[in-house]
Each structure stands twice: as structure tokens, then as C-alpha cells.
Amino acid sequence: MFENHPLLIYTLQDEYGDKKDYILTDLLIDSNITLTNADIVSLTNIYTVTQGERPEQVSDTLYGTPEYYHIILMINNIHDVHTEWYLSESQVRAFAEAKYGTAVDKNAYIIDDYGNTISALVSDDPRYTTFVLNTLPTPYTGNTTTITNYDYEVMQNNKKQNILVPKPDQLHIFAAYYKNKVIANA
């Protein structure tokens, strides 16, 4: 399936310091797809990713083979599964700790009842609670909640849990599109 992808040479070092060249297939070519609302309804289903489930597992569950994971990524415009794919709780925690350091559990965002970010904390000085407001067409007057950096990342991650997947009888359309994109970029 990847015979038309360009090849890349990666030099990797093992635990002993020895370097070795590996020839790998470049799977990160530009292969985004834009779907209209009509396409989404007629060609795809919504799939809810479970904790720790990878794109290959979704493909295997839906189509009986992990081979179509790249189509799932393409439909959802996912280029980096480490940051754009739905993460497990422990992965979100590790991501948030790496991003915020010791401020991971610090209150940093104000959200509305719908989970939209209304403002973000500007000052790290505990004596001040200065927030910068998003530009809204009208001032927000509803209920708000202050959340931590970690809670914000959990909220952002949860938005990634529902993805689009090709309906099984429409998979061939996406496979042909992807193959044509690969040939065009080769």
C-alpha cells in the first residue's frame, strides 16, 4: 500500500552509541482531505475512541485490518498521533506536566458552561488574578468556572475522542483518494 511513498534515510543511535542508517517510508506526506457536511453524513460515521486505543486498533476493529489507520488520520487531519490523537489519562497527565511543569495544577483558565475558554490567566503572581479576555462579539454574562492547566488539557483531549471514520462500504473511496495523493506527491 505504501509503495509510492517517498523513502527517507534515518540515522539512529543504539544504546551502545553505534549509529545505523535505516531506510523508512515517509508516511507524513501532505494527504489532507476536506469533507463537506454532505460528505460527512453520507461517507463517514462518528467513532468514539477508548482509553489507550490507537489508530491501528480502530482500523482493525472497524475493517478487520490495521492497514487503513492512515485513512482515519487523513480524514481527521491528524499529522502527529502523539499530540493530536485522543490520549489516555496518564498520557494527558504526562503531556500537561511536560508543558506546564510545576504549574500543571494551577488555576489558569476560565470556561463557560459549554466548555469554551472565556479567558486565560496572565500573571503568575499569586497576589493578582489578572485574566485576558477572549474577543467575544458580546460580553459573556453566563456562569463560569476556573480550571487548572491539567483540567484544560483534559478538556482539550476530550474534544479529540470522537473521530470520523469511513463507512465500511465507502472505504474504497478514501483509499483511492489517498493512493492518488501519494502518487501525486511521489
Backbone hydrogen bonds in HBPLUS format (Angstrom, degrees):
<---DONOR---> <-ACCEPTOR-->    atom                        ^
c    i                          cat <-CA-CA->   ^        H-A-AA   ^      H-
h    n   atom  resd res      DA  || num        DHA   H-A  angle D-A-AA Bond
n    s   type  num  typ     dist DA aas  dist angle  dist       angle   num
A0005-HIS N   A0002-PHE O   3.10 MM   3  5.39 163.5  2.13 112.6 117.9     1
A0026-ASP N   A0006-PRO O   2.86 MM  20  5.60 173.0  1.87 168.2 166.1     2
A0008-LEU N   A0024-LEU O   2.79 MM  16  5.34 163.8  1.82 161.3 167.0     3
A0024-LEU N   A0008-LEU O   2.84 MM  16  5.34 161.6  1.87 158.9 163.4     4
A0010-TYR N   A0022-TYR O   2.78 MM  12  5.14 166.0  1.80 157.4 160.3     5
A0022-TYR N   A0010-TYR O   2.68 MM  12  5.14 156.9  1.74 152.5 160.9     6
A0012-LEU N   A0020-LYS O   2.96 MM   8  5.54 162.3  1.99 160.0 155.3     7
A0020-LYS N   A0012-LEU O   2.88 MM   8  5.54 153.2  1.96 154.5 163.3     8
A0014-ASP N   A0018-ASP O   2.91 MM   4  5.56 159.7  1.95 153.9 156.9     9
A0017-GLY N   A0014-ASP O   2.99 MM   3  5.42 167.1  2.00 119.2 122.8    10
A0040-ILE N   A0036-THR O   2.96 MM   4  6.27 160.0  2.00 154.6 159.7    11
A0041-VAL N   A0037-ASN O   3.11 MM   4  6.36 159.6  2.16 147.9 152.2    12
A0042-SER N   A0038-ALA O   2.98 MM   4  6.15 165.3  2.00 151.5 155.7    13
A0043-LEU N   A0039-ASP O   2.74 MM   4  5.46 156.0  1.80 153.7 158.0    14
A0044-THR N   A0040-ILE O   3.24 MM   4  5.25 147.9  2.35 126.1 131.6    15
A0167-LYS N   A0043-LEU O   2.85 MM 124  5.76 169.1  1.86 143.7 142.2    16
A0045-ASN N   A0165-VAL O   2.81 MM 120  5.41 154.9  1.87 156.7 165.2    17
A0165-VAL N   A0045-ASN O   2.90 MM 120  5.41 155.2  1.96 155.6 161.3    18
A0047-TYR N   A0163-ILE O   2.80 MM 116  5.31 163.5  1.82 154.9 160.5    19
A0163-ILE N   A0047-TYR O   2.84 MM 116  5.31 164.5  1.86 158.6 159.5    20
A0049-VAL N   A0161-GLN O   2.82 MM 112  5.18 171.6  1.83 156.4 154.4    21
A0053-GLU N   A0050-THR O   3.01 MM   3  5.44 167.1  2.03 134.8 136.4    22
A0057-GLN N   A0054-ARG O   2.99 MM   3  5.23 123.1  2.32 103.6 118.0    23
A0058-VAL N   A0054-ARG O   3.05 MM   4  6.43 153.9  2.12 154.8 162.7    24
A0059-SER N   A0055-PRO O   3.00 MM   4  6.26 166.1  2.02 152.3 155.3    25
A0060-ASP N   A0056-GLU O   2.95 MM   4  6.16 157.7  2.00 142.3 148.8    26
A0061-THR N   A0057-GLN O   2.84 MM   4  5.99 158.7  1.88 148.9 154.6    27
A0062-LEU N   A0058-VAL O   2.95 MM   4  6.15 161.8  1.98 155.0 159.4    28
A0063-TYR N   A0059-SER O   2.76 MM   4  5.61 161.2  1.80 152.7 158.6    29
A0064-GLY N   A0060-ASP O   2.89 MM   4  4.49 135.0  2.10 121.1 125.4    30
A0069-TYR N   A0066-PRO O   3.26 MM   3  5.93 157.5  2.32 130.4 128.7    31
A0071-ILE N   A0068-TYR O   3.07 MM   3  5.40 136.2  2.27 106.5 118.1    32
A0072-ILE N   A0068-TYR O   3.35 MM   4  6.79 152.8  2.43 148.7 155.8    33
A0072-ILE N   A0069-TYR O   3.07 MM   3  5.12 116.4  2.49  96.5 111.8    34
A0073-LEU N   A0069-TYR O   2.98 MM   4  6.37 156.7  2.04 152.2 158.8    35
A0074-MET N   A0070-HIS O   2.91 MM   4  6.02 154.0  1.97 138.3 145.8    36
A0075-ILE N   A0071-ILE O   2.93 MM   4  6.12 167.5  1.95 154.0 155.8    37
A0076-ASN N   A0072-ILE O   3.28 MM   4  6.41 149.9  2.37 140.9 148.3    38
A0078-ILE N   A0073-LEU O   2.88 MM   5  4.92 175.5  1.89 147.3 148.1    39
A0077-ASN N   A0074-MET O   3.06 MM   3  4.97 164.8  2.08 107.1 110.7    40
A0083-THR N   A0080-ASP O   3.16 MM   3  5.77 151.1  2.24 114.8 121.7    41
A0084-GLU N   A0080-ASP O   2.78 MM   4  5.64 162.4  1.81 169.2 175.1    42
A0092-VAL N   A0088-SER O   2.89 MM   4  6.18 156.1  1.95 156.7 163.3    43
A0093-ARG N   A0089-GLU O   2.96 MM   4  6.20 160.4  2.00 149.0 154.5    44
A0094-ALA N   A0090-SER O   2.99 MM   4  6.18 163.2  2.02 144.5 148.8    45
A0095-PHE N   A0091-GLN O   2.87 MM   4  6.02 159.1  1.91 146.4 152.7    46
A0096-ALA N   A0092-VAL O   2.83 MM   4  6.02 166.9  1.84 154.9 158.1    47
A0097-GLU N   A0093-ARG O   2.89 MM   4  6.09 160.2  1.93 152.8 158.5    48
A0098-ALA N   A0094-ALA O   2.97 MM   4  6.13 155.3  2.03 145.5 152.2    49
A0099-LYS N   A0095-PHE O   2.93 MM   4  6.13 149.6  2.02 146.9 156.0    50
A0100-TYR N   A0096-ALA O   2.81 MM   4  5.85 166.3  1.83 155.8 158.9    51
A0101-GLY N   A0097-GLU O   2.80 MM   4  4.88 139.2  1.97 127.5 136.0    52
A0103-ALA N   A0100-TYR O   3.13 MM   3  5.30 155.2  2.20 132.0 128.1    53
A0104-VAL N   A0101-GLY O   3.26 MM   3  5.80 150.8  2.35 122.1 121.9    54
A0106-LYS N   A0103-ALA O   3.10 MM   3  5.05 165.2  2.13 111.9 113.2    55
A0150-TYR N   A0104-VAL O   2.90 MM  46  5.44 138.7  2.08 175.5 162.4    56
A0149-ASN N   A0106-LYS O   3.05 MM  43  6.12 135.9  2.25 150.2 156.7    57
A0108-ALA N   A0147-ILE O   2.82 MM  39  6.18 164.1  1.85 151.7 151.6    58
A0121-LEU N   A0108-ALA O   2.73 MM  13  4.88 166.7  1.75 147.0 146.3    59
A0109-TYR N   A0147-ILE O   3.15 MM  38  5.35 165.8  2.17 152.8 153.3    60
A0147-ILE N   A0109-TYR O   2.84 MM  38  5.35 159.6  1.88 147.8 154.3    61
A0110-ILE N   A0119-SER O   2.94 MM   9  5.21 161.2  1.98 146.7 145.4    62
A0118-ILE N   A0110-ILE O   2.70 MM   8  5.48 159.3  1.75 150.7 157.2    63
A0119-SER N   A0110-ILE O   3.29 MM   9  5.21 157.2  2.34 135.7 138.1    64
A0111-ILE N   A0145-THR O   2.84 MM  34  5.36 162.0  1.87 155.1 158.9    65
A0145-THR N   A0111-ILE O   2.89 MM  34  5.36 147.7  2.00 147.5 156.7    66
A0112-ASP N   A0116-ASN O   2.95 MM   4  5.49 148.6  2.05 146.9 156.8    67
A0115-GLY N   A0112-ASP O   3.13 MM   3  5.42 170.3  2.14 115.7 117.9    68
A0134-ASN N   A0118-ILE O   3.06 MM  16  5.86 164.9  2.08 165.4 160.7    69
A0120-ALA N   A0132-VAL O   3.30 MM  12  5.67 148.4  2.40 144.1 149.5    70
A0132-VAL N   A0120-ALA O   3.01 MM  12  5.67 163.8  2.04 154.8 156.3    71
A0122-VAL N   A0130-THR O   2.89 MM   8  5.70 177.7  1.89 154.3 154.1    72
A0128-TYR N   A0125-ASP O   3.02 MM   3  5.78 167.7  2.04 126.0 130.0    73
A0152-TYR N   A0148-THR O   2.91 MM   4  6.16 151.5  1.99 147.7 155.9    74
A0153-GLU N   A0149-ASN O   3.03 MM   4  6.35 155.0  2.09 148.0 153.9    75
A0154-VAL N   A0150-TYR O   2.91 MM   4  6.25 152.9  1.99 152.9 161.3    76
A0155-MET N   A0151-ASP O   2.92 MM   4  6.12 158.6  1.96 146.0 151.7    77
A0156-GLN N   A0152-TYR O   2.89 MM   4  6.21 157.7  1.94 149.7 155.8    78
A0157-ASN N   A0153-GLU O   2.85 MM   4  5.99 154.8  1.91 143.7 151.0    79
A0158-ASN N   A0154-VAL O   2.88 MM   4  6.12 155.3  1.94 151.2 157.5    80
A0159-LYS N   A0156-GLN O   3.25 MM   3  5.37 136.3  2.46  97.5 108.8    81
A0160-LYS N   A0157-ASN O   2.85 MM   3  5.35 154.4  1.91 114.5 123.0    82
A0161-GLN N   A0158-ASN O   3.23 MM   3  5.30 165.5  2.26 105.9 110.3    83
A0170-GLN N   A0167-LYS O   2.75 MM   3  5.17 158.1  1.80 120.9 128.6    84
A0171-LEU N   A0168-PRO O   3.43 MM   3  5.27 163.6  2.46  99.9 104.6    85
A0173-ILE N   A0170-GLN O   3.02 MM   3  5.64 140.3  2.18 116.4 126.1    86
A0175-ALA N   A0171-LEU O   2.93 MM   4  6.19 159.5  1.97 157.0 163.9    87
A0176-ALA N   A0172-HIS O   2.97 MM   4  6.04 157.0  2.02 142.4 147.8    88
A0177-TYR N   A0173-ILE O   3.02 MM   4  6.25 156.9  2.08 143.0 149.7    89
A0178-TYR N   A0174-PHE O   2.87 MM   4  6.03 167.7  1.89 151.7 154.9    90
A0179-LYS N   A0175-ALA O   2.94 MM   4  6.08 163.1  1.97 146.5 151.5    91
A0180-ASN N   A0176-ALA O   2.94 MM   4  6.13 158.8  1.99 148.6 154.1    92
A0181-LYS N   A0177-TYR O   2.97 MM   4  6.26 152.0  2.05 149.8 157.7    93
A0182-VAL N   A0178-TYR O   2.93 MM   4  6.20 156.7  1.98 152.6 159.2    94
A0183-ILE N   A0179-LYS O   2.96 MM   4  6.22 163.4  1.99 151.8 155.9    95
A0184-ALA N   A0180-ASN O   2.95 MM   4  6.07 156.6  2.00 143.0 149.9    96
A0185-ASN N   A0181-LYS O   2.99 MM   4  6.18 139.4  2.16 141.2 151.4    97
A0185-ASN N   A0182-VAL O   3.16 MM   3  5.15 126.4  2.46  93.9 107.6    98
A0186-ALA N   A0182-VAL O   2.97 MM   4  6.04 117.2  2.38 141.0 157.0    99
A0186-ALA N   A0183-ILE O   3.26 MM   3  5.10 148.3  2.36  95.9 105.1   100
